[in-house]
Amino acid sequence: MSPLDQSPNMLPPVRQLPPFRLFRPTTPAEAVGILGSEETPPICYAGGTDLCLSVHEGRSVSSLLSLNTLDGLRGAEARNGTLAIGALATLDELSTHDQVTAIPGLAEALGAIANVRIRFRATIGGNVMARRTAYEVPILLAALDARLVFESSVGRRELRAADIWTAGDLGRSLLTEIEIPLTEGLALDYDRTLRPWMTQAAATGGIERVAVGTRFLRPALLSGDPGESAESRFSGLPGEFNDVLLTRGYVTGTGAALLKRQRARLAKG
């Protein structure tokens, strides 16, 4: 037996996985109907990158709802003062989309996540809905003050991207769109040089918003006047923000230093 065969984390062959139901709706309305009517809502998946990871970690699957067969929910367009991004748009698609490149720094940030194989499959909505602190899209969206648009059997619901961590059970809701307000002067700088331990997104456009992410903690969002000193901005970091690997003191000092560099890059345009 090879060392690979002995690995305790190795996935079993497909034939050994228990049977499960598979739903393939063709419209968002049909998908919402299935999520609202099933006794146990099926797991939604599109690119499947996080689904594979969660099954690998031991998640049981009794039913799946494929989003790949849905009409729409892809691409991006400027609409009513916002950039509306379909939840099923892939990171690779968005990294070169002409509407996304209109926000300085955003397409570049999306194009730096993971590797090209994952970006080609992973959707922006799936990255958000996985609600994993190690994933990067929620950090970007929090800094951009994005809104998440959900549809369910009880109607439409909007949620600030920064609040996805405390939103409770969203198993019967379908994320359809992500809306980024196109405020004057909007630009993004994303620093992931310290990843996986720490990443930081800074956005301009009126209020300065800084989102700090670590491997094990929910991202912290720090907002305020862009004229405020970087040290003062990070004095507002929550007291409980102590990662298993990074202390609050380290994040405060490092975050302030990164913010100074980010402000300089944003000022250059």
Order of alpha helices (4+ residues) and beta strands (2+ residues): beta-alpha-beta-alpha-beta-beta-beta-alpha-alpha-alpha-alpha-alpha-beta-beta-beta-beta-beta-beta-beta-alpha-alpha
